[in-house]
Amino acid sequence: MERIGFVGLGTMGAAMAANLRRAGYEVTAWNRTPGRAGDLVALGAGEATTPAGAARESDVVVVCVSDTPDVEAVLFGPDGVATGLARGGLVIDCSTIAPGATAGFATRLAEAGIGFVDAPVSGGSEGARDATLTIFAGGEPDAFERARPVLAAMGKTITHFGPAGSGQAVKAINQVVVTGAYLSVAEGMVLAIKAGLDPALVADALNAGAARSWVLENRSGRMIDNEYPLGFRTSLHLKDLAIGLELARSVGAAMPVAGLAAQLEAGLVGRGHGDEDMSSLARTIRSLSGLEG
């Protein structure tokens, strides 16, 4: 069984790394902010002081950080993964970043004899905790096959789409589709409230029919209660939407719903709600409808 380095112990990464450890992998972790590895260390994992340090103890390094510059920094910066991972190693990037940059990172690592798979995930904090994530993968076929058992310890549905960057392109599409679901559920719950109906009862009924969705099932309650505990940060989804909109511009695809959502999310971030779950889109719909925002 290959040794795993894990770089990035945020809301998603900490749970994913724990699942790798529970699956029997030897794990060495690093996080930019100290103090996040306590629970993982309690499971028997090691902790490194740099990404390079984690890589030196590993055959495969999993990266799960916030944005394209963050991935570049942990891979190629001083004490980055590329300086510690031996030739023949593999990097699996579970971050959500730009597809074009991803292809460039794969090329740079290949020059050092290191394989690369982009494997962004979907399923929220619940999926990370329960190892039921959906994973969109890109990379060379042999690299993907090597990565598959590692990914299987963190997710349930794993699909390889093509060369490096393909997984990131599909994740951008996922975020565009999810955006529409969040907006429509927010509007539906607000409409139920304004119409004098029991919105929780409405949500239950809708989930038994054609309107059923993960968002309706798992996030409508937050929209009804106007409380948005962290699952996936609004600020991070706004970053993801920017990636999707840039991809759309590059291929000439119209994205009116995603464009509207990006404006609404930018407003939420500007008003200090960026660290709330993205179901906080309902704040704006509620406010526009004369309910508390």
Summary of the structure (lengths in Angstrom):
residues: 293
radius of gyration: 19.7
end to end distance: 50.8
largest distance: 64.1
contacts: 1056
relative contact order: 0.10
helix: 55%
strand: 13%
